[in-house]
Amino acid sequence: MAIRADNIGSKISIDDVRDFIPDDHPCFLVEKIVERVDFSEWEELHWDTPGNPAYHPRVSLRAVVQGYIDGVRSGRELGRRVKTDLPYIYLCGISGPDFRTLNRFYKEFADVIVLTLVEVNKFAKDIGMLKIGSLALDSTTVKANASSFNVASENQIRAILETVYEIILKNEEEDELLGDNSGYDVPIDLEDDEDFEKYYKKVIDYAKSKLDDEKLKFPARKQLKNAIKNPEKVVENLEISLENLKKSGQNTVNLTDNESLWHFNKKKYTECGYLVHNVVEMDSGLTLYSMATSYPKDDIMFVPIFDEYEELYGDIGSEIPLVADNGYWKDEILEQIQERGWDAYIPNKQLATLYKKDPDEIWKFSKYNFSFSEDYSYCTCPNGHKLPKHNTKKYENGQTKTFYYTQSKICKNCPDYDECCKSANVRIITYFGGNLAKEMFLKMESEKGKEIYQPRFSKAESPFALGKEYLNLRQARARGEMQMDLQAKLTNIYGKMK
């Protein structure tokens, strides 16, 4: 058998690096997409200015997008590839940016990631892959890059802060006495493990005294241990955590990622994380826009998301149907939709339940099986009895509640009285929503409404399934709402270009 020669260390003369890259490599597509992004404002500010020449953001953007396509999640790994891998050398040049420059790019040019997602979609439209039809909005929970056990309540945080303020005060007094100018150094005797533990015990006891009968939990103890050596940093993190906790309205805040909030996942367990919202074109199944938010509900996000969509792609108008599930339903949202002239299709809770479940799974006398007349003057029970509208109550938040019921003798003479009414004299059906809610219900019940809404189940939800299964969208790669938002947008860029 012949054996090939061992050619390690062979010299190669390269005139054009493209000769060593396959013609169908995605780096050439990355090049085309990034060239479409407008950097003219940045160039005007930085062109021919004094100082060390900076890398053009287009260079870093090429590396970041190619890195996502290749599944690179580490800034150091991306920096290594820029120095060693031919596709990256082609995109960034021989002396490409290092990992620090690439990591700074995420913070300094977050808006460019948004523009890149837009340009990918415009490119798809130019080559005939995308034609805007109906737009579907859907969301999913993404776990934060943080332990769900490292959390603290407001009382715990305040106790830690008071204790750390005391540590800083004592350190400053000692610094003044010993002539140390730093103000935050650890006393010399605390470098000894035994002395440190004695001092740590005093700190814990002081913190406990600020909590009355409440226990000082492990996350709080951990923060106090860190505070002995670096109190300034701990105070900064805790003050931000306390502010975010007050805004959230929740009982605890995650101390590792204090911008994440508690969400229910698909298994109905709570975990710290973010909601990622996708706007999907329903004919092609392509995601046109993504937004990540720490707000744990969908209900107020419909209008802000499509407002941002309009800023990027232009007016939606009344010609493009906008489809979303019941999570985005809210009376005041319907008013804002009407003001903007959008053609939206959002089911109320009744229709959402009927869409998801097989008719045999729903109890015969469930309120979802009571149908309303077109003018909502009465509803009809499964046995055909009419329940007239009686009174409507309006709440301070603007929501309305309408009551429907009939005479008690009609219910009591019904053969299904015991099953339907249980222990009540009559069956009362309540309906939430004003005139706009009724109009939306009738629109969703129409043949056109059903035809537009039905594809949402397969088209809007599939990008999330693919993202979680193949694109690492189950958990945030970094911490903070902005970083989660960038990850969501880059994931969708990667999903199209892959």
Secondary structure, 3 states (H helix, E strand, C coil): CCCCCCCCCCCCCCCCHHHHCCCCCCHHHHHHHHHCCCCHHHHHHHCCCCCCCCCCHHHHHHHHHHHHHCCCCCHHHHHHHHHHCHHHHHHHCCCCCCHHHHHHHHHHCHHHHHHHHHHHHHHHHHCCCCCCCCEEEEEEEEECCCCCCCEEEHHHHHHHHHHHHHHHHHHHHHHHHHCCCCCCCCCHHHHCHHHHHHHHHHHHHHHHHCCCCCCCCHHHHHHHHHHHHCHHHHHHHHHHHHHHHHHHCCCEEECCCCCCEEEECCCCCEEEEEEEEEEEECCCCCEEEEEEECCCCCCCCHHHHHHHHHHHHCCCCCCCEEEECHHHCCHHHHHHHHHHCCEEECCCHHHHHHHHCCHHHCCCCCHHHCEECCCCCEEECCCCCEEEEEEEEECCCCCEEEEECCCHHHHHCCCCHHHHHCCCCCCCEEEECCHHHHHHHHHHHCHHHHHHHCCHHHHCCHHHHHHHHHCCCCECCCCCHHHHHHHHHHHHHHHHHC
